[in-house]
Amino acid sequence: MGIYDRDWYKDKKAQDKLKESLYDPKQFRGTRGQRAYGHESSPGASGNTPNRPQSPTRRALIWLVVVAALALLFHYGPRLKRNDTQTAGLAPTQPLFTGYQACTPAALPANGAVQLADPSRMRRSDVLYSGLEIANRHRFHVVAYLTDPGTGKRMLGLSVLAGQTAQASVPVGHYGLFILAGSSWCNDQAGFQDGARVNIRGGVEVQAGGASVLSLTSSDAARPEGFRISVGRRQPQPHAASRPQPNVKGPGFVDLTQRPDGHYYAAGYVNGTATVFMVDTGATLTTLSPETAYKSGIASCASRTFNTANGPAQGCVAKVSTIQIGDFVLRDFDVAVMPNLPTDALLGMNVMRMLRLEQQNGVMRLSIR
């Protein structure tokens, strides 16, 4: 090695030593005791007590504990924050009266009372309706709310007293569902002062052609949330093979006066439920709106596509026991159930041809043939 090489080698070692003195990771490491008391290890000490790297097994165990802790926090954190409890078969329940909602005591809505939170969606005329029935066999009163499954916004509430059953007519579709249960009612925002809110997993599906039935039974009669819920359907029963032929009975006649819109209207009943018919000689079948059909107790309805002036329309056909107009009682007639009707019911030709029609000077007289 020449003199030049030797001097270069010494300079290089000096530069390397200077770099190590500026930042040496070993200076920040020390023995376990030094780290505990905040002592810094000197270069000499680090040479006497070398730090051994953690084994892969130990590092894996540490990461496993961290991941498990995060998973537990994610799973139970929201529940602990809401002070929820778990009820068998239901989503977590939540005490209602949390202190931030003012309780203004009021009378509990009557059994079967409907609260329309979103009339624009729950009273549409362009959809089919079906039945929702709730049987409350719990010792506490309940108010069940249908919600938008996407936003959670309330759409309709149904009050069902303890030991009672209530029904509502709602558009066919899928809804979120939660139930307020208790005995001392405040208002529709605070719910029951002594109650709880129970979220129903999966909500409820209301389908055409039958009623969706929710049955509540007590699992812990001392707690408002202590109930189980089962969801079922009341399927339409097939008609008997032999049914009597349609017939009309009644004395005298009925006079209908033409209205300013040019139509004739007749007050009447379908299965004992009051309704108003608009005479429509262009309709093959007497036709009911979905809501009128539900109120009339129609549960069995066979799907059918109808050809209308506006093109094909989806509806269904059902059998009604009685249609009454004035003193005329018509028995065992087919009716169509269709959305988008201009009125609650249309009096079609399957009924009109059973009667004699006379029209003169803005008056239509109906009588038996």
Order of alpha helices (4+ residues) and beta strands (2+ residues): alpha-alpha-alpha-alpha-beta-beta-alpha-beta-beta-beta-beta-beta-beta-beta-beta-beta-beta-beta-beta-beta-beta-beta-beta-alpha-beta-beta-beta-beta-alpha-beta-beta
